[in-house]
Every structure is written in C-alpha cells, then in structure tokens.
Amino acid sequence: MVVNLRRWEEMKVIVGIPSYNNAETISFVVKQAAEGLKRYFGGGIIVNADGGSTDGTRDAVLRTEVPDGVEVHSFVYKWPIPGKGSAMKELMEFALERDADAIVFVDSDLRSITPEWIYRFAKPIEEGYDFVAPLYIRHKWDGTITNNIAYPMTASLYGKNVRQPIGGDFGVSRKLMEVYLEDEEVWKTHVARFGVDIFLTTTAIARGFKVIQAALGMKIHDPKDPAASLGPMFNQVVGTLFMLMEKYEDVWKDVRTIEPVPVFGELEKGEPEPVKVTLELLEIRAKELFAQHEPVLRRALDKETFKGVVEALKTFEFDDRLWSHVLYDGAVAYKNRILTEAEPLVPLYFAKTADFVKRTINMSTLEAEKLIEERAKVFLEEKDYLLERW
C-alpha cells in the first residue's frame, strides 16, 4: 500500500504578485501575505513578477521583513508583451517549477488585504476546488467593467454566478495552472495584458473545474475613474471575453440557468470608501467616441440596437435589455470579423456607466447590488437573441 505522505505535510502555497510601479503599496501586500502563509500554512514563498518598474518596486518587495519560513523572490518577467497577464504567466511557471500545490494571486495596490485572504484563497484548493474567485464588497461605482460586462456576460453565458470574474485576486490549483499554460499562443493575445482575469475565470468554468468564491470583506485599492482611464482595459477584457465565446460556444449555447457558486468564509456587510466617477466626463466621452466609431458600429450592431443606442445617447437612459443586445451584437460582429477589436464599443460602455451612476446616485452599495444581479437575469432572458444571430 502506497501512502501519499504529501497529505500529512503542509500544503505548499506560493503567493504571486504582479507589479508595475507599485512601490508605495506593495510592501504592505507582501507583509500581509507573508503573515498569512506563516500563520495558516507554516510558511511558503512570495514571488513578485515585475514589468520593469522605475520607482523601486522590486527593492520595496525584497526589503520587506517577513517571518521565518517565508521566502521572498522578485524578478522581471521576460515574456515580450508587457502586461499583467505576462507577469501571471511567469508566476505560474515559477509555481510549477517549485512543485506548488496552489498559487494565490494578489494585486500589488491592495490596501485592504489581510493574512486571512491567503487562507481563504488557498484552503479551498486543499479541499478539492481548483479555482477560487474573490468575493468582496466594492463600492457601487468601483468595478464598472465587472458590473456592466464581465459579471452579467459570464453568469448568463456559462451559468455560474461568479460575482467578480475579473477581480484580480485568485487561488488556482496546480492542475488548473497546467491547463492555463498548455497553449502558448493564447499568451500572445490580450490575455497577456488585462484580458488575463477573464481568461482565468472563463477557462476554469468552461473546462469544468470546481469553482468557489472566497469571502474577503472590503476591497480597497487604487480604483480608476472609468471615463479617465479604463479604455484600454475595456478593449483587452472584452476582446478576450469575445474570443473565448468562440472557443467555448459548445459549452455556453445550451446554458439556460444561472447556478449559485459556493462561498468560502463569512460575508461581511458594510459601505466601502467611495469611488469618484466624473459623470459629465463619461457623457462627453461617450458622445465624442460614438461619433468617431459610428461607421463601424452601424455595421456591427443590429438595426434596432443601433437605433436604440442613438436614442440612449440623447438622454443617457440605457436599459439592460438594450445593453445586452449591444454586447451580444458586439460578440457576433467580433466573431464575423466586422470588429477586430472591442474598442468601438467603449463609448456605449461609457453611456451605460453614466446611466448606472445616475440610477444609483442615492442608493447604498447594497441597493445598487440588486440592480446588478437583475442585469445578469436580463442577459440570460435575452440569450435567444444572441443564439439567433450567432
């Protein structure tokens, strides 16, 4: 009889931190992660993959004091495409080389991370899960790409109610790391940049791995004002989402329900620190960019959808049904190569975000959350619209 001795040892956990010019925040992240590894797993390895920071990020990592039994490494990733995904690719390669059972990814700008985060991301993997998505309380205006696109699309397409499919922090099993790395070609796409999170989540669900969410309380980080800075991220996330729809069409076509996904840990209640959104700038940018992309949008969107969008841009009232048709038309246009990038849809995302900001201006985050959950149901109801056109 062969006894697997590894079972009696501590699980081998690596914490991976991608970074680029995060000297001010990364030391705190390293300290909390090190404390978590020591307290819950007897130690482990923290490794930072940096994109060539010029502000001393790597020095900040290596100078952080950590408990005995925790090793800290930092390297500049070599993958030629600069971006978060390239950092995460090489962090997974490092973890496999070190024979890790699990890797926990955490963002380098987190101000709310605690040692418990490491436990909540890694422990479910010991219990047979392969992918641990984050579940945090975020301000109603934080995560606009998540709330308007990544969440309702993922839930309605693949039938799993993963609330933060692009949350940035994840736990991943060894088996799943191997799947992520099996095709090097995918790392030459937007997956090398901000497309990586939706790639990780979608692949885990579509390939039938066991998925759970980790309750983490508040997420406090350096949020971005969508109108000012989220254009390139939108293009990379949505482009990857559309690419994966082609790859996994046999998986999502027959999905007709959204199933709950289990949660590890207790969910807290509370109101996170506010996130600033410039409503006026969203509306201005939506109109300007729409004028710029109008010719291709006219070809990409169904006639009725296009008409609805033109109306929505006058009032910035943009209901979820119309919005689902915009994204579904966009996916079909991407599949048919009418759109080679998701970028022409950015003005409509700005318009939809403006609509959401106006609707929720007097709501608590919890009240706004109900609208977001309803949105996923509308996307599911409208799935026949997508299937007819696909």
C-alpha positions in Angstrom: 0.0 0.0 0.0 1.4 3.4 -1.0 0.7 6.2 1.4 0.7 9.7 0.0 2.9 11.5 2.5 2.2 14.9 1.0 -1.2 14.7 2.6 0.3 14.9 6.0 2.6 17.8 5.2 1.5 21.4 5.0 0.1 22.3 1.6 2.7 24.1 -0.5 1.4 27.6 -1.3 3.0 30.3 -3.4 1.7 33.9 -3.4 2.3 35.6 -6.7 2.2 39.4 -7.0 2.3 41.0 -10.5 3.5 44.7 -10.4 4.4 47.8 -12.3 5.4 50.9 -10.4 3.7 50.0 -7.1 6.5 50.9 -4.7 4.1 52.7 -2.4 1.7 49.9 -1.8 3.5 46.6 -2.5 5.4 46.2 0.8 2.1 46.2 2.8 0.8 43.4 0.4 4.0 41.3 0.9 3.8 41.7 4.7 0.2 40.6 4.9 0.7 37.7 2.5 3.8 36.5 4.5 1.8 36.6 7.7 -0.9 34.6 6.1 1.5 32.0 4.8 3.2 31.6 8.1 0.0 31.5 10.2 -2.0 29.1 8.1 0.5 27.1 6.1 3.6 27.1 8.2 5.4 29.2 5.6 5.7 29.4 1.9 7.1 31.5 -1.0 6.1 35.0 -2.1 7.2 35.9 -5.6 6.9 39.2 -7.4 6.9 39.4 -11.2 7.6 43.0 -12.2 7.1 44.7 -15.5 10.3 46.8 -15.3 9.2 49.4 -12.7 11.3 52.5 -12.3 10.1 53.5 -8.9 11.9 50.9 -6.8 9.0 48.4 -6.6 11.3 45.4 -6.5 13.5 46.9 -3.8 10.4 47.5 -1.7 9.5 43.8 -2.1 12.9 42.5 -1.2 13.3 44.9 1.8 10.1 43.8 3.4 10.6 41.9 6.7 8.9 38.6 6.7 8.7 35.8 9.3 10.9 32.7 9.3 9.8 30.1 6.8 8.7 32.6 4.2 10.9 33.2 1.2 10.6 36.3 -0.9 11.7 36.5 -4.6 11.3 39.1 -7.3 12.1 39.0 -11.0 11.4 41.0 -14.1 9.3 38.8 -16.4 10.8 38.0 -19.8 7.6 37.4 -21.9 7.8 40.1 -24.6 4.3 41.5 -24.3 4.2 44.0 -21.3 1.2 43.4 -19.1 -0.4 41.8 -16.1 -1.0 38.6 -17.9 2.6 38.1 -18.8 3.5 38.6 -15.2 1.0 36.0 -14.1 2.1 33.5 -16.8 5.6 33.5 -15.4 4.4 33.4 -11.8 2.5 30.1 -12.7 5.6 28.7 -14.4 7.6 29.6 -11.3 5.0 27.9 -9.1 5.0 24.7 -11.2 8.8 24.6 -11.1 8.7 24.8 -7.3 6.1 22.0 -7.2 3.5 24.2 -5.5 0.0 22.8 -4.8 -1.6 26.2 -5.2 -0.8 29.7 -6.3 -2.6 32.7 -4.8 -2.5 35.9 -6.9 -2.9 39.2 -5.2 -2.8 42.7 -6.7 0.1 45.0 -5.8 -2.1 48.0 -4.9 -4.3 46.4 -2.3 -4.8 48.3 0.9 -7.4 46.0 2.4 -5.6 42.7 2.2 -5.3 40.7 5.5 -3.4 37.5 6.3 -6.9 35.7 6.2 -7.1 36.4 2.4 -4.3 33.9 1.8 -6.1 31.3 3.8 -9.4 31.9 2.1 -7.8 31.6 -1.4 -5.7 28.6 -0.7 -7.7 26.4 1.8 -10.5 25.5 -0.7 -7.8 24.1 -3.0 -6.8 21.7 -0.3 -10.4 20.7 -0.1 -10.6 19.8 -3.8 -11.5 23.1 -5.5 -9.4 24.3 -8.5 -10.3 27.9 -8.8 -11.1 30.4 -6.1 -12.6 33.7 -7.2 -12.7 36.7 -4.9 -16.0 37.9 -3.4 -15.6 41.3 -1.9 -17.7 44.3 -1.0 -16.8 47.0 -3.5 -18.2 50.5 -3.8 -21.2 50.6 -6.2 -19.0 52.6 -8.7 -15.9 50.5 -8.4 -15.5 47.8 -11.0 -17.7 49.2 -13.8 -16.4 46.8 -16.4 -17.2 43.9 -13.9 -20.7 45.2 -13.1 -21.7 46.1 -16.7 -20.0 43.4 -18.7 -17.8 40.7 -17.1 -20.3 39.6 -14.5 -23.6 39.6 -16.5 -21.9 38.1 -19.5 -20.1 35.3 -17.5 -23.2 34.4 -15.4 -25.6 34.3 -18.4 -23.3 32.6 -20.8 -21.7 29.9 -18.6 -24.4 29.7 -16.0 -22.2 30.2 -12.9 -22.9 33.1 -10.6 -19.3 34.2 -10.1 -19.7 37.8 -8.9 -16.1 39.0 -9.5 -14.8 37.3 -12.7 -12.1 39.9 -13.2 -11.4 40.7 -9.5 -7.6 40.4 -9.9 -7.0 38.2 -6.9 -7.4 34.4 -7.3 -6.5 31.0 -5.9 -5.5 28.4 -8.5 -4.7 24.7 -8.2 -1.7 23.0 -9.8 -3.9 21.1 -12.2 -5.5 24.3 -13.5 -2.2 26.1 -13.8 -1.1 23.4 -16.2 -4.3 24.0 -18.3 -3.7 27.7 -18.4 -0.1 27.2 -19.7 -0.9 24.4 -22.2 -1.3 26.7 -25.2 1.4 29.4 -25.5 -0.4 31.1 -28.4 -3.1 32.4 -26.1 -0.5 34.4 -24.2 0.2 36.4 -27.4 -3.3 37.9 -27.3 -4.9 40.4 -24.9 -4.6 37.6 -22.3 -1.0 38.9 -21.8 -2.5 42.2 -20.6 -5.8 42.9 -18.7 -7.5 40.1 -20.5 -5.9 37.6 -18.1 -8.5 37.7 -15.4 -11.5 36.9 -17.6 -9.3 34.2 -19.3 -8.6 32.5 -15.9 -12.2 32.6 -14.8 -13.8 31.6 -18.1 -11.3 28.8 -18.7 -11.9 27.3 -15.2 -15.7 27.3 -15.7 -15.8 26.2 -19.3 -13.4 23.4 -18.7 -15.5 22.0 -15.9 -13.1 22.7 -12.9 -14.5 23.1 -9.4 -15.1 26.8 -8.7 -15.7 28.5 -5.4 -15.7 32.1 -4.2 -13.8 33.4 -1.2 -15.5 36.0 1.1 -12.9 38.8 1.7 -14.8 41.7 3.1 -14.0 45.2 1.6 -11.8 45.7 -1.4 -9.8 48.9 -1.0 -7.3 49.6 -3.7 -6.4 52.3 -6.2 -9.6 52.5 -8.3 -9.7 54.2 -11.6 -12.2 56.8 -12.8 -13.8 54.9 -15.8 -14.0 57.9 -18.1 -10.4 58.9 -17.5 -8.5 55.6 -17.7 -10.4 52.4 -18.5 -10.5 52.5 -22.3 -7.5 50.1 -23.0 -8.6 47.8 -20.2 -12.1 47.6 -21.6 -10.7 46.6 -25.0 -8.5 43.9 -23.5 -11.1 42.4 -21.2 -14.0 42.5 -23.7 -11.8 41.3 -26.6 -10.7 38.3 -24.6 -14.3 37.6 -23.5 -15.5 37.6 -27.1 -12.5 35.4 -28.2 -13.4 32.8 -25.5 -17.1 32.8 -26.6 -15.9 31.4 -30.0 -13.7 28.9 -28.3 -16.3 27.6 -25.9 -19.5 28.1 -27.9 -20.4 24.4 -27.4 -20.3 25.0 -23.6 -22.5 28.1 -23.4 -25.1 27.6 -26.1 -27.3 25.2 -24.0 -26.9 27.0 -20.7 -30.4 28.2 -19.5 -30.0 28.9 -15.8 -27.5 30.7 -13.5 -26.4 28.5 -10.7 -25.2 29.8 -7.4 -21.5 29.3 -6.7 -20.5 28.3 -3.1 -18.8 30.8 -0.9 -15.9 30.0 1.5 -16.0 32.2 4.6 -18.5 34.6 6.1 -19.7 37.6 4.0 -19.5 40.9 5.8 -21.8 43.8 5.4 -20.8 47.4 5.1 -20.3 50.5 3.0 -16.9 50.8 1.3 -15.0 54.0 0.8 -16.5 56.0 -2.1 -15.1 55.9 -5.6 -15.0 59.0 -7.7 -16.8 58.9 -11.0 -17.0 62.0 -13.3 -20.5 61.8 -14.7 -20.1 64.8 -17.1 -16.8 63.4 -18.5 -18.5 60.0 -19.1 -21.3 61.7 -21.1 -18.9 63.8 -23.1 -16.5 60.9 -23.9 -19.5 58.7 -24.9 -20.7 61.2 -27.5 -17.3 62.1 -28.8 -16.2 58.5 -29.2 -19.5 57.4 -30.6 -19.1 60.0 -33.4 -15.7 58.6 -34.1 -16.8 54.9 -34.2 -20.2 55.4 -35.8 -19.5 53.9 -39.2 -18.2 50.6 -37.8 -20.9 50.5 -35.1 -23.6 50.9 -37.8 -22.2 47.7 -39.4 -21.6 45.8 -36.1 -25.0 46.4 -34.4 -28.4 45.2 -35.4 -30.6 48.0 -36.9 -32.9 48.1 -33.9 -30.0 48.1 -31.5 -28.3 50.9 -33.3 -31.5 53.0 -33.3 -31.8 52.3 -29.5 -28.2 53.4 -28.9 -28.7 56.7 -30.8 -31.7 57.4 -28.5 -29.8 56.4 -25.4 -27.0 58.8 -26.2 -29.5 61.7 -26.1 -30.8 61.0 -22.6 -28.3 58.6 -21.1 -31.1 56.3 -20.2 -29.8 52.9 -21.2 -31.8 49.9 -20.1 -30.3 46.4 -19.5 -32.1 44.8 -22.4 -30.7 47.2 -24.9 -27.3 46.9 -23.3 -27.4 43.0 -23.6 -28.2 43.4 -27.3 -25.2 45.8 -27.7 -22.8 43.2 -26.2 -24.4 40.3 -28.0 -24.2 42.1 -31.3 -20.7 43.0 -30.5 -19.7 39.4 -29.9 -21.3 38.3 -33.2 -19.5 41.2 -35.0 -16.2 40.1 -33.4 -16.8 36.5 -34.5 -17.6 37.7 -38.1 -14.5 40.0 -38.0 -16.6 43.1 -38.5 -15.0 44.2 -35.3 -11.3 43.2 -35.0 -11.1 44.9 -31.5 -13.8 45.6 -28.9 -12.7 49.3 -28.8 -15.6 50.7 -30.9 -17.9 49.6 -28.0 -16.2 51.9 -25.5 -18.5 54.9 -26.0 -21.5 52.7 -25.3 -19.9 51.3 -22.2 -19.3 54.9 -21.0 -23.0 55.7 -21.8 -24.2 52.6 -19.9 -21.9 53.5 -16.9 -23.4 57.0 -16.9 -26.9 55.5 -16.8 -25.9 53.3 -13.8 -24.3 56.2 -11.9 -27.4 58.3 -12.4 -29.7 55.5 -11.3 -27.8 54.7 -8.2 -26.7 58.1 -7.1 -28.9 58.0 -3.9 -28.5 54.2 -3.3 -26.3 52.3 -0.9 -23.9 49.8 -2.4 -26.2 47.0 -1.2 -29.2 48.6 -3.0 -27.1 49.1 -6.2 -26.1 45.4 -6.0 -29.6 44.3 -6.5 -29.7 46.1 -9.9 -26.5 44.4 -10.9 -27.9 41.0 -10.1 -31.1 41.8 -12.1 -28.9 42.7 -15.0 -27.5 39.2 -15.2 -31.0 37.8 -15.3 -31.9 40.1 -18.2 -28.9 38.9 -20.1 -30.0 35.3 -19.6 -33.5 36.1 -20.7 -32.1 37.7 -23.9 -29.9 34.8 -24.7 -32.1 33.6 -27.6 -31.4 37.0 -29.2 -27.7 36.1 -29.2 -28.3 32.5 -30.4 -30.4 33.6 -33.4 -27.6 35.9 -34.5 -24.6 33.7 -33.6 
